[in-house]
Amino acid sequence: RTWTRRPSPSSSQANMSPEMMQAGMDMVANMDPAALADMAKMMGMDAGQASKLQDTMANMSKEDLAKWTGRAQTVARWTAKPLALYRKVSSLVPPTYLLAGLVALFALMVYGHQTDSF
């Protein structure tokens, strides 16, 4: 069996051009405040945070945009594999067992730290 590398779910975001990022930022910067508040609520933000983000995006220079685009692409590349692994494990293991395993691992780490066993 040969293995081929499939693009990660976030690879489309990781390859986003600066022009696409600028268009998205312009869209958010020019968005109706009520629509922005609704979108922010769906993402777990309050309206104040959303309006602050909108103001920041409206005043961002092209250099800052390029810098933040590069940072976002780096984060997307670094998080693609751990997120894919998490999705795979969470689809195979019930959340209760996953949480119990993480608690057991944490307890083992604390025990090892306290007793210098490993």
TAWOMO-V162474 format. One record per helix or strand of 2 or more residues. SS is the DSSP state (H for helix, E for strand). FROM is the first residue (numbers start at 0). LEN is the number of residues. If there is no record, write none. Layout:
# TAWOMO-V162474
SS,FROM,LEN  SS,FROM,LEN
This chain:
# TAWOMO-V162474
H,10,4  H,17,12  H,32,10  H,46,12  H,61,31  H,94,21
